[in-house]
Amino acid sequence: VLLGLASPAVAETPQPTWTLKYSNFVSHYRSNPEHNNNPGLVGIELRRDQWLAGGATFRNSFSQRSHYAYIGRRFDAPNAPVFLKLTGGVLHGYRGEHKRKIPLNDLGVAPAIIPSVGVQKGRFSGELVVLGESALMLTLGHAF
């Protein structure tokens, strides 16, 4: 009897979804010829229900190879293909004269909280990502 009651719940549990992420567009709030607006971001994200974890590699605003590893949560709108996402994790890659461009980077690794808003159509998604007080980034994703 207990197995019979548990089976439907197990069957309804969604399978994890992997999403490949890409971005090559950032718009900085303040214009500076030193800023890199083409990050070449490539990332992977695993989502199960509303929870997610992922990582990305990219060139930061100063063209330094950087990495972001995170966990987070996605909040889907009930009747629209729109979602909000909030991730938190560690950011690595701001070095040398740019080390202080992100807070709490004394050891070369800093905490980060990154919000975004997105749209999902089938296996494809797009997000507008808020990069603190520095910039906005557009990402594209393909779930598989």
Secondary structure as UniProt FT lines:
FT   HELIX           2..12
FT   STRAND          17..28
FT   TURN            33..34
FT   STRAND          41..48
FT   TURN            49..50
FT   STRAND          51..59
FT   TURN            61..62
FT   STRAND          65..76
FT   TURN            78..79
FT   STRAND          82..92
FT   HELIX           96..101
FT   TURN            103..104
FT   TURN            106..107
FT   STRAND          109..121
FT   TURN            122..123
FT   STRAND          124..131
FT   TURN            132..134
FT   STRAND          135..143
//
